[in-house]
């Protein structure tokens, strides 16, 4: 948040101006905050929410049909003033009273409470609720002292839907209070947030530690531990929010997995993958879950999990339509009939037929080659990633490791069935391409399939067979990728290797192989002085000068590693 600003003093106000311009169909400026661009009908309870800025979508992003009528927006992490609260309430009022809500923080309690008192003295009917969902901030017997965090979303949504239905103020207040009583949240942080204009974070956590239960402004939590895996993190968060599950038969729950700033959507989805399983195992029927950013804290690295236990009325209100800049829910959930089983979209699998003794032995040697490749690629994964990061996306080492691991697993399955070399290589090729992804995955899959197609079935593989297979693999790689020597790709090593290998047929296999490897090495080294012309690296081609191509480099690493296997099988290859 220190990257884009004019001045810290104007940050919150300018951000609000920008929101109102981009979301003009939804919101407009009002003294103290924002209100709906198109006011609700007369005689409807006005739902007004608010707090400090820096938590978008809370609070201004939640103004719109089915949710809030107005949002009071203080400075960054600062409570709005009493004057701001009064002004927004007056701008949002439709003659049926105002339901006023915020997270339970001292400044907000003071200013919203004072505003409510003054508005009541002036004849406006006002109900007030401080959201208190954060289980880490106070024990269960002191719920009223707890902070309000991402549970704001569920409580605000239920209150907004109740008001939209036409409930009276007392009814809106009652249903919102019930939702708040049934809402529990637990958050974690990996690092602090930085205020606009500041040159350091508001708080820091020691490297490699997670803070359990830290508040959205860095308020104290309940301890620090080494950063766990996503699965372990999910287990801890679920255990915390289910620890105060109400007595009775409540099984339905609104669930929100909330990112606090720099824990982004893909990470949240990884977390939800386990959270969903754990909730189901605990007998929780999740109703319309939400995963995303709802109550953030600038660029804070963290996330939170919220559970609200639902009855019939609360479920209806949670599912009711809403349309705001940051939260939208349609009236109709589009869903087709459930399938009894997953559709079969797989290709016809390569049949794993037991070969004779010679063929099965060739299959074992093919597996050995993949296992050697796996050990080599894992050993050099970081280095290959660093080479790729110079002008690419830095994923070559990791992608190759993923691919070869999948290839080894499939090759082992094939060998266990007694398969021959072309079968082992074919199933491994499919797995490599599928798991590695990206350009290298596709090219290795194509190359290995072309190689396998040239090898004899149910028989030993000779050096001539291998050379013919490599020739076809090279042709397939060039046909698919379009690269030629000089483009700074794996072809710069593959093509000279192929030429040297095929012209050496008839010579002693180990010596011929060593000669071909040296040709490949020279080709890979030549890429150091070449500007990339293919792939993602071509965009930053000049930047790649002085660095060898990672694909050519990994190919030579594999050739070197396989030299001993070739030497040990010279008699078979001859």
C-alpha positions as CSV (number, residue, x, y, z in Angstrom):
1,X,0.0,0.0,0.0
2,X,3.0,2.3,0.0
3,X,3.4,2.0,-3.8
4,X,0.5,4.1,-5.0
5,X,-0.5,7.2,-3.1
6,X,-0.3,11.0,-3.3
7,X,-0.2,11.8,0.4
8,X,-1.0,9.7,3.4
9,X,-3.5,12.4,4.7
10,X,-5.6,12.2,1.5
11,X,-5.3,8.5,0.9
12,X,-8.6,7.3,2.3
13,X,-10.6,10.2,0.8
14,X,-9.1,9.7,-2.6
15,X,-9.6,6.0,-2.5
16,X,-13.3,6.6,-1.7
17,X,-13.6,9.1,-4.6
18,X,-12.1,6.5,-7.0
19,X,-14.5,3.9,-5.8
20,X,-17.5,6.1,-6.3
21,X,-16.4,6.9,-9.9
22,X,-15.8,3.3,-10.9
23,X,-18.9,2.0,-9.0
24,X,-21.2,5.0,-9.9
25,X,-24.2,2.8,-10.5
26,X,-24.0,1.5,-6.9
27,X,-22.6,4.3,-4.7
28,X,-22.2,8.0,-4.4
29,X,-20.3,10.2,-1.9
30,X,-22.1,11.6,1.1
31,X,-20.6,13.6,4.0
32,X,-18.7,11.0,6.1
33,X,-18.8,8.2,3.6
34,X,-21.0,6.7,0.9
35,X,-24.7,5.8,0.3
36,X,-26.6,4.0,-2.4
37,X,-26.6,5.8,-5.7
38,X,-30.3,4.9,-6.0
39,X,-31.9,5.2,-2.6
40,X,-34.1,2.4,-1.3
41,X,-37.8,2.7,-1.2
42,X,-39.4,4.9,1.4
43,X,-40.2,3.5,4.8
44,X,-37.4,0.9,4.7
45,X,-35.0,0.4,7.6
46,X,-31.7,1.9,6.6
47,X,-28.7,-0.4,7.2
48,X,-25.6,1.7,7.9
49,X,-22.2,0.1,8.5
50,X,-18.7,1.4,9.0
51,X,-15.3,1.8,10.5
52,X,-11.8,2.8,9.5
53,X,-10.7,2.7,5.9
54,X,-8.1,0.1,4.8
55,X,-10.4,-2.9,5.0
56,X,-12.0,-2.9,1.5
57,X,-14.5,-4.3,0.6
58,X,-15.5,-3.4,4.1
59,X,-17.2,-1.1,4.3
60,X,-18.0,1.0,1.2
61,X,-17.9,-2.0,-1.1
62,X,-20.9,-3.5,0.8
63,X,-23.3,-0.7,0.0
64,X,-26.0,-1.7,-2.4
65,X,-29.3,-3.5,-2.8
66,X,-29.8,-6.4,-0.3
67,X,-27.0,-5.2,1.9
68,X,-26.1,-1.8,3.3
69,X,-27.7,1.6,2.5
70,X,-24.6,3.5,3.6
71,X,-21.1,3.2,4.9
72,X,-19.3,5.5,7.3
73,X,-15.6,5.6,6.3
74,X,-13.0,6.9,8.7
75,X,-9.3,7.5,8.0
76,X,-7.0,4.4,7.5
77,X,-7.5,2.2,10.6
78,X,-9.2,5.1,12.4
79,X,-12.7,5.2,13.7
80,X,-15.0,7.6,11.9
81,X,-16.0,10.7,13.9
82,X,-19.3,11.1,15.5
83,X,-20.1,13.8,12.9
84,X,-19.4,11.4,10.0
85,X,-21.7,8.7,11.5
86,X,-24.5,11.2,12.0
87,X,-24.2,12.6,8.4
88,X,-24.2,9.1,6.7
89,X,-27.2,8.0,8.9
90,X,-29.1,11.1,7.8
91,X,-28.2,10.6,4.2
92,X,-29.3,7.0,4.2
93,X,-32.5,7.3,6.4
94,X,-35.7,6.4,4.6
95,X,-38.1,7.1,7.4
96,X,-38.1,3.7,9.2
97,X,-35.1,4.1,11.4
98,X,-31.4,3.1,11.1
99,X,-29.7,-0.1,12.0
100,X,-26.1,0.9,12.8
101,X,-23.3,-1.6,13.0
102,X,-19.5,-1.9,13.1
103,X,-16.7,-4.0,14.5
104,X,-16.2,-4.0,18.2
105,X,-13.3,-1.5,18.6
106,X,-13.1,1.2,21.3
107,X,-13.1,4.2,18.9
108,X,-16.0,2.8,16.9
109,X,-18.0,2.0,20.0
110,X,-17.6,5.5,21.3
111,X,-18.3,7.4,18.0
112,X,-21.1,5.2,16.7
113,X,-22.7,5.1,20.2
114,X,-22.5,8.9,20.6
115,X,-24.0,9.4,17.1
116,X,-26.8,7.1,17.9
117,X,-27.6,9.0,21.1
118,X,-27.7,12.3,19.3
119,X,-29.8,11.0,16.5
120,X,-32.3,9.5,18.9
121,X,-32.5,12.9,20.7
122,X,-33.4,14.4,17.4
123,X,-36.2,11.9,16.8
124,X,-34.6,9.2,14.7
125,X,-35.1,5.6,15.7
126,X,-31.6,3.9,15.8
127,X,-30.5,0.4,16.8
128,X,-26.8,-0.3,17.3
129,X,-24.8,-3.6,17.1
130,X,-21.1,-4.1,17.6
131,X,-20.0,-7.3,15.8
132,X,-18.1,-9.6,18.2
133,X,-17.0,-12.7,16.3
134,X,-13.2,-13.0,16.9
135,X,-12.7,-16.0,19.2
136,X,-9.1,-15.2,19.8
137,X,-9.7,-11.8,21.4
138,X,-11.6,-12.9,24.5
139,X,-12.8,-16.2,26.2
140,X,-16.2,-17.6,25.5
141,X,-17.6,-16.2,28.7
142,X,-16.7,-12.7,27.6
143,X,-18.1,-12.7,24.1
144,X,-19.2,-9.1,24.4
145,X,-15.6,-8.0,24.6
146,X,-14.5,-9.7,21.4
147,X,-13.3,-7.9,18.4
148,X,-15.3,-7.8,15.1
149,X,-13.5,-9.2,12.1
150,X,-14.7,-11.0,8.9
151,X,-17.9,-12.0,10.7
152,X,-19.0,-8.4,9.8
153,X,-19.9,-9.7,6.3
154,X,-22.4,-12.3,7.4
155,X,-24.0,-10.1,10.1
156,X,-24.3,-7.2,7.7
157,X,-25.6,-9.4,4.9
158,X,-28.3,-10.9,7.1
159,X,-29.4,-7.5,8.5
160,X,-29.4,-6.0,5.0
161,X,-31.6,-8.8,3.6
162,X,-34.0,-8.5,6.6
163,X,-34.4,-4.7,5.9
164,X,-34.8,-5.4,2.2
165,X,-37.7,-7.8,3.0
166,X,-39.4,-5.0,4.9
167,X,-38.8,-6.0,8.5
168,X,-39.3,-3.3,11.1
169,X,-36.2,-1.9,12.9
170,X,-36.7,-4.1,16.0
171,X,-37.0,-7.2,13.9
172,X,-33.9,-6.3,11.9
173,X,-32.0,-5.7,15.1
174,X,-33.2,-9.0,16.6
175,X,-32.2,-11.1,13.6
176,X,-28.9,-9.4,13.3
177,X,-28.1,-9.9,17.0
178,X,-29.0,-13.6,16.6
179,X,-26.6,-13.8,13.7
180,X,-23.8,-12.2,15.6
181,X,-24.4,-14.5,18.6
182,X,-24.0,-17.5,16.2
183,X,-20.8,-16.2,14.4
184,X,-17.3,-17.2,15.2
185,X,-14.1,-16.2,13.4
186,X,-10.4,-17.1,13.8
187,X,-7.6,-15.4,11.9
188,X,-3.9,-15.9,11.3
189,X,-1.1,-13.6,10.1
190,X,2.2,-14.2,8.4
191,X,3.3,-10.6,8.3
192,X,2.0,-7.1,9.0
193,X,0.6,-4.3,6.9
194,X,2.1,-1.0,5.9
195,X,0.2,2.2,6.2
196,X,0.2,4.5,3.2
197,X,3.3,6.6,3.2
198,X,5.1,4.5,5.8
199,X,8.5,3.0,5.2
200,X,8.0,0.0,7.4
201,X,5.1,-2.3,8.4
202,X,2.8,-1.6,11.3
203,X,4.0,-4.8,12.9
204,X,6.2,-7.7,11.9
205,X,6.4,-11.4,12.7
206,X,9.7,-13.2,12.9
207,X,10.6,-15.0,9.7
208,X,9.0,-18.4,9.3
209,X,6.4,-17.9,12.1
210,X,2.6,-17.6,11.9
211,X,0.7,-15.5,14.4
212,X,-2.4,-17.3,15.7
213,X,-5.4,-15.0,16.3
214,X,-3.7,-11.6,15.5
215,X,-6.2,-8.8,15.0
216,X,-6.6,-7.0,11.7
217,X,-4.6,-4.1,13.0
218,X,-2.0,-6.2,14.7
219,X,-3.8,-6.6,18.0
220,X,-2.3,-9.4,20.1
221,X,-3.2,-13.0,19.3
222,X,-2.8,-16.3,21.1
223,X,0.7,-17.4,20.1
224,X,3.3,-17.9,17.4
225,X,4.4,-21.1,15.8
226,X,6.4,-22.2,12.7
227,X,4.4,-21.7,9.5
228,X,2.4,-24.9,9.0
229,X,1.3,-26.6,5.7
230,X,-2.0,-25.5,4.2
231,X,-3.6,-28.7,5.5
232,X,-2.4,-28.1,9.1
233,X,-3.4,-24.5,8.9
234,X,-6.9,-25.5,7.8
235,X,-7.1,-28.0,10.7
236,X,-6.2,-25.3,13.3
237,X,-8.6,-22.8,11.9
238,X,-11.5,-25.2,11.7
239,X,-10.8,-26.5,15.2
240,X,-10.9,-23.0,16.6
241,X,-14.2,-21.9,15.0
242,X,-15.9,-25.2,15.8
243,X,-14.7,-25.1,19.4
244,X,-17.7,-23.0,20.4
245,X,-20.3,-24.9,18.3
246,X,-23.6,-24.3,19.9
247,X,-25.4,-27.1,21.7
248,X,-28.2,-28.7,19.8
249,X,-28.6,-29.9,16.3
250,X,-27.2,-27.0,14.3
251,X,-25.5,-28.4,11.2
252,X,-26.1,-25.6,8.6
253,X,-23.6,-22.8,8.5
254,X,-22.6,-19.9,6.4
255,X,-18.8,-20.1,6.0
256,X,-16.4,-17.3,4.9
257,X,-12.7,-17.9,4.2
258,X,-11.3,-14.4,4.0
259,X,-8.0,-13.1,2.7
260,X,-6.5,-10.2,4.6
261,X,-4.5,-8.6,1.8
262,X,-1.6,-10.6,0.3
263,X,-2.8,-14.1,0.8
264,X,-4.5,-14.3,-2.6
265,X,-7.2,-16.3,-4.2
266,X,-5.3,-19.4,-5.3
267,X,-3.8,-19.7,-1.8
268,X,-7.3,-19.4,-0.3
269,X,-8.6,-22.1,-2.7
270,X,-5.8,-24.4,-1.6
271,X,-6.8,-23.8,2.0
272,X,-10.5,-24.2,1.3
273,X,-9.8,-27.6,-0.4
274,X,-9.0,-28.9,3.1
275,X,-11.4,-26.7,5.1
276,X,-14.3,-28.0,3.1
277,X,-13.4,-31.7,3.9
278,X,-12.8,-31.0,7.6
279,X,-16.2,-29.2,7.9
280,X,-18.0,-32.1,6.2
281,X,-16.3,-34.6,8.5
282,X,-17.5,-32.5,11.4
283,X,-21.1,-32.8,10.2
284,X,-21.3,-29.2,9.0
285,X,-23.6,-28.5,6.1
286,X,-22.0,-25.5,4.4
287,X,-24.5,-23.1,2.9
288,X,-23.3,-20.8,0.0
289,X,-19.7,-20.5,1.1
290,X,-17.7,-17.4,0.3
291,X,-13.9,-17.5,-0.4
292,X,-12.2,-14.2,-1.2
293,X,-11.4,-10.8,0.2
294,X,-14.2,-9.3,2.3
295,X,-12.6,-7.6,5.3
296,X,-9.0,-6.9,4.5
297,X,-6.2,-5.1,6.3
298,X,-4.3,-3.2,3.6
299,X,-1.4,-5.5,2.5
300,X,-1.5,-7.7,5.6
301,X,-0.4,-11.3,5.0
302,X,-3.1,-13.4,6.6
303,X,-6.5,-14.9,6.4
304,X,-9.5,-15.8,8.6
305,X,-12.2,-18.4,8.8
306,X,-15.8,-17.5,9.8
307,X,-18.7,-19.8,10.6
308,X,-22.2,-18.6,11.3
309,X,-24.7,-21.2,12.5
310,X,-27.9,-20.9,10.6
311,X,-31.6,-21.6,11.4
312,X,-34.3,-21.4,8.7
313,X,-34.7,-17.7,8.9
314,X,-31.0,-16.9,9.0
315,X,-30.4,-19.2,6.0
316,X,-33.1,-17.5,4.0
317,X,-31.5,-14.1,4.7
318,X,-28.0,-15.3,4.0
319,X,-29.1,-16.6,0.6
320,X,-31.2,-13.6,-0.4
321,X,-30.1,-11.6,-3.4
322,X,-27.6,-8.8,-3.0
323,X,-25.9,-6.5,-5.5
324,X,-23.0,-4.2,-4.3
325,X,-19.7,-3.2,-5.8
326,X,-17.9,-6.1,-4.0
327,X,-20.6,-8.6,-3.1
328,X,-23.2,-10.0,-5.4
329,X,-25.7,-12.8,-5.0
330,X,-28.3,-13.7,-7.6
331,X,-31.8,-14.8,-6.7
332,X,-31.4,-18.1,-8.6
333,X,-28.7,-20.6,-8.1
334,X,-28.0,-22.3,-11.4
335,X,-27.4,-25.9,-10.8
336,X,-28.0,-29.0,-12.9
337,X,-28.9,-32.4,-11.7
338,X,-26.1,-34.1,-9.7
339,X,-24.3,-36.8,-11.6
340,X,-24.2,-40.2,-10.2
341,X,-20.6,-40.5,-11.2
342,X,-17.9,-38.3,-12.7
343,X,-17.9,-38.3,-16.5
344,X,-15.2,-40.3,-18.2
345,X,-13.0,-37.8,-20.1
346,X,-9.8,-39.8,-20.1
347,X,-8.1,-41.1,-23.2
348,X,-7.9,-44.8,-23.8
349,X,-5.1,-46.0,-21.5
350,X,-2.1,-47.7,-22.8
351,X,-2.8,-51.4,-22.1
352,X,-0.3,-52.9,-19.7
353,X,0.4,-56.3,-21.1
354,X,3.0,-58.6,-19.6
355,X,6.0,-59.0,-22.0
356,X,8.4,-61.8,-22.3
357,X,11.7,-61.9,-20.4
358,X,13.6,-59.8,-22.8
359,X,10.8,-57.2,-23.2
360,X,10.3,-57.0,-19.4
361,X,14.0,-56.5,-18.8
362,X,14.0,-53.7,-21.3
363,X,11.1,-52.2,-19.4
364,X,13.0,-52.3,-16.2
365,X,16.0,-50.5,-17.8
366,X,13.6,-47.8,-19.0
367,X,12.3,-47.4,-15.5
368,X,15.9,-47.1,-14.3
369,X,16.4,-44.3,-16.7
370,X,13.4,-42.4,-15.4
371,X,14.5,-42.9,-11.8
372,X,18.0,-41.6,-12.6
373,X,16.4,-38.6,-14.3
374,X,14.3,-37.9,-11.3
375,X,17.2,-37.8,-8.9
376,X,19.1,-35.5,-11.2
377,X,16.3,-33.0,-11.8
378,X,15.6,-32.8,-8.1
379,X,19.2,-32.2,-7.3
380,X,19.4,-29.3,-9.9
381,X,15.8,-28.0,-9.5
382,X,16.8,-24.7,-7.8
383,X,19.6,-24.0,-10.3
384,X,17.4,-24.6,-13.3
385,X,14.7,-22.4,-11.8
386,X,17.3,-19.6,-11.4
387,X,18.4,-19.9,-15.0
388,X,14.7,-19.7,-16.1
389,X,14.0,-16.7,-14.0
390,X,16.6,-14.6,-15.8
391,X,14.3,-14.1,-18.8
392,X,11.4,-16.4,-18.1
393,X,9.0,-17.3,-15.3
394,X,11.4,-19.4,-13.1
395,X,9.4,-22.6,-13.2
396,X,11.6,-24.8,-15.3
397,X,13.2,-26.7,-12.5
398,X,10.0,-27.2,-10.6
399,X,8.0,-28.2,-13.7
400,X,10.6,-30.8,-14.7
401,X,10.7,-32.2,-11.3
402,X,6.9,-32.5,-11.2
403,X,6.9,-34.1,-14.6
404,X,9.6,-36.7,-14.0
405,X,8.1,-37.7,-10.6
406,X,4.8,-38.4,-12.4
407,X,6.7,-40.3,-15.1
408,X,8.5,-42.5,-12.5
409,X,5.2,-43.4,-10.8
410,X,3.6,-44.5,-14.0
411,X,6.7,-46.3,-15.1
412,X,6.8,-48.3,-11.9
413,X,3.2,-49.2,-12.4
414,X,3.9,-50.4,-15.9
415,X,7.0,-52.4,-14.8
416,X,5.0,-54.0,-12.0
417,X,2.7,-55.3,-14.8
418,X,5.7,-56.7,-16.7
419,X,5.5,-54.2,-19.5
420,X,8.2,-53.7,-22.2
421,X,10.2,-50.6,-22.9
422,X,7.9,-48.8,-25.3
423,X,5.0,-49.3,-23.0
424,X,6.8,-48.1,-20.0
425,X,8.1,-45.0,-21.9
426,X,4.6,-44.3,-23.3
427,X,2.8,-44.2,-20.0
428,X,5.6,-42.2,-18.5
429,X,5.4,-39.7,-21.3
430,X,1.7,-39.1,-20.8
431,X,2.2,-38.6,-17.1
432,X,5.2,-36.3,-17.6
433,X,3.4,-34.0,-20.0
434,X,0.2,-33.9,-17.9
435,X,1.9,-33.1,-14.6
436,X,4.8,-30.9,-15.7
437,X,2.5,-28.6,-17.8
438,X,4.0,-25.6,-19.7
439,X,6.2,-25.8,-22.7
440,X,8.8,-28.2,-21.3
441,X,6.0,-30.7,-20.3
442,X,4.5,-30.7,-23.7
443,X,7.8,-31.1,-25.5
444,X,9.0,-33.9,-23.2
445,X,5.7,-35.7,-23.7
446,X,5.9,-35.4,-27.4
447,X,9.6,-36.5,-27.5
448,X,9.1,-39.5,-25.3
449,X,6.1,-40.7,-27.2
450,X,7.9,-40.4,-30.5
451,X,10.9,-42.3,-29.0
452,X,8.6,-45.1,-27.7
453,X,6.9,-45.5,-31.1
454,X,10.3,-46.5,-32.6
455,X,11.3,-49.1,-30.1
456,X,10.6,-52.8,-30.6
457,X,7.9,-54.4,-28.6
458,X,8.6,-57.3,-26.3
459,X,12.3,-57.3,-27.1
460,X,15.6,-55.8,-26.1
461,X,16.4,-52.2,-27.3
462,X,19.5,-51.9,-29.4
463,X,21.7,-48.8,-30.0
464,X,20.3,-48.5,-33.5
465,X,16.7,-48.6,-32.1
466,X,17.6,-45.9,-29.6
467,X,19.2,-43.7,-32.3
468,X,16.2,-44.0,-34.6
469,X,13.9,-43.2,-31.7
470,X,16.0,-40.1,-30.8
471,X,15.9,-39.0,-34.4
472,X,12.1,-39.2,-34.4
473,X,11.8,-37.5,-31.0
474,X,13.9,-34.6,-32.3
475,X,11.7,-34.3,-35.4
476,X,8.6,-34.3,-33.3
477,X,9.9,-31.6,-30.9
478,X,10.8,-29.3,-33.8
479,X,7.5,-29.9,-35.6
480,X,5.5,-29.1,-32.5
481,X,7.6,-26.3,-31.1
482,X,8.9,-24.8,-34.4
483,X,12.3,-24.2,-33.0
484,X,15.6,-24.5,-34.9
485,X,19.2,-24.4,-33.9
486,X,20.0,-20.9,-32.8
487,X,16.7,-20.1,-31.2
488,X,18.0,-20.7,-27.7
489,X,15.9,-23.7,-26.8
490,X,16.5,-27.3,-26.0
491,X,16.9,-27.9,-29.7
492,X,20.3,-26.3,-29.6
493,X,21.5,-29.3,-27.5
494,X,19.0,-31.9,-28.9
495,X,19.8,-31.5,-32.6
496,X,23.6,-32.0,-32.3
497,X,23.1,-34.9,-29.9
498,X,20.9,-36.5,-32.4
499,X,23.2,-36.0,-35.3
500,X,26.2,-37.4,-33.4
501,X,24.2,-40.3,-32.1
502,X,22.8,-41.4,-35.4
503,X,26.1,-41.1,-37.3
504,X,27.7,-43.3,-34.6
505,X,25.5,-46.3,-35.1
506,X,27.8,-49.3,-35.5
507,X,30.4,-48.0,-33.1
508,X,30.8,-49.1,-29.5
509,X,27.7,-47.8,-27.8
510,X,29.1,-46.2,-24.6
511,X,31.8,-44.4,-26.6
512,X,29.3,-43.3,-29.3
513,X,27.0,-42.0,-26.6
514,X,29.8,-40.1,-24.8
515,X,30.6,-38.4,-28.2
516,X,27.0,-37.4,-28.7
517,X,26.8,-36.0,-25.1
518,X,29.7,-33.8,-25.8
519,X,28.1,-32.5,-28.9
520,X,24.9,-31.7,-26.9
521,X,27.0,-30.0,-24.2
522,X,28.7,-27.7,-26.8
523,X,25.3,-26.9,-28.2
524,X,23.9,-26.0,-24.8
525,X,26.9,-23.9,-23.9
526,X,26.5,-22.0,-27.2
527,X,23.1,-20.7,-26.0
528,X,24.9,-18.4,-23.5
529,X,25.7,-16.0,-26.4
530,X,22.3,-16.3,-28.1
531,X,19.4,-14.0,-27.7
532,X,16.2,-16.0,-27.0
533,X,13.8,-16.0,-30.0
534,X,11.2,-18.6,-28.8
535,X,9.0,-19.0,-25.8
536,X,8.3,-16.6,-23.0
537,X,12.0,-15.6,-22.8
538,X,11.8,-14.0,-26.3
539,X,10.0,-11.0,-24.7
540,X,13.2,-10.3,-22.6
541,X,15.6,-11.8,-25.2
542,X,18.5,-9.4,-24.5
543,X,18.2,-10.1,-20.8
544,X,19.0,-13.8,-21.5
545,X,22.4,-13.0,-23.0
546,X,25.1,-14.5,-20.8
547,X,22.9,-17.2,-19.4
548,X,22.5,-20.7,-21.0
549,X,19.0,-21.9,-22.0
550,X,17.5,-23.8,-19.1
551,X,15.9,-26.4,-21.3
552,X,19.2,-27.2,-23.1
553,X,20.9,-27.2,-19.7
554,X,18.5,-29.7,-18.1
555,X,18.8,-32.0,-21.2
556,X,22.6,-32.2,-20.9
557,X,22.3,-32.8,-17.2
558,X,20.1,-35.8,-17.9
559,X,22.4,-37.1,-20.6
560,X,25.3,-36.9,-18.2
561,X,23.4,-38.7,-15.5
562,X,22.3,-41.5,-17.9
563,X,25.9,-42.2,-19.1
564,X,26.5,-44.9,-16.5
565,X,23.3,-46.7,-17.4
566,X,24.4,-46.7,-21.1
567,X,27.8,-48.0,-20.1
568,X,26.3,-50.8,-17.9
569,X,24.0,-52.0,-20.8
570,X,26.6,-51.8,-23.6
571,X,26.3,-55.5,-24.3
572,X,22.5,-55.3,-24.6
573,X,22.7,-52.2,-26.8
574,X,25.3,-53.5,-29.2
